């Protein structure tokens, strides 16, 4: 059964603004926490990441920025 058929609800699509928020939030929050921020379940957020690859990319960019920031702090 596809996600669209579950309960007859259309799939959730994140807006460009929300996708930008994913990048910022990805630097400090887990996927579960980001899903909570948007008021959805973790499984739904993973489904969004599959449907909208740009969401997954922005999350990864946010995490990478956080790691870079920590690494720079350690080097100084």
N, C-alpha and C positions, 0 to 999 in steps of 0.2 A: 504494500500500500504506500503510495507516495505521500510526502508530507502534506501536499495540497489537499489530499482527500481526507486527512484526519480532521474530523469535526467540521468539514466543509470550509475551513478557514484558508484564506490565501496565504502563501508564504510571506514571512516578514522580510522586507528589503530595507537595508539601512540607507539613509540619505548621505549625500556627500559630506554634510556637516557631521553626521554621526560617525562616518568612516574616519574623518580627521580626528574626532574624539577618541576613537579606538587607538590611534597611534599615540596620542598623549597619555591615555590611560594605560596602554601597554607597557609604558616605561615603569609604572609603579604598581599595577594590579595584575592579578592572575586572570585567566579566562573566566573562571567562575565569578570573580568579583566584577568583571566587566559586564557579564551577563546580568548580574544583579543590578548593576547601575542602569542598564537599559530595561530592567523589569521583565527579563525573559530567563528561561532556563539555560543551563550550560549546554544541553543537547541541542537546543534551538540555535544557540550561538554558533556551535560547531557546524550546524546545517547552513547557517548564513555564510560562514567562512567557505564552505564548499561551493555554494551558489554564487557568491561574490568573492572571487579570488583576491580582489583588491583589499578586502577586509583582512584577510589572512596576511597579506603583504604588509599592510600598515601596522598590524599587531607586531609582526616580526621586526619592523623598522623601529617601533617604539621600544621593544625589548633590547635591540642592539644599541640604541642610544643610551639606555640605562646602563648597560654593561660597559660601554665606552666611557661613560661618565665616572663610573666606579673605578675603572682601570686608570683613567687619568688622575684621579685622586690618589690612588695607590702609588703611581709613579712620582707624584710630587711629594 
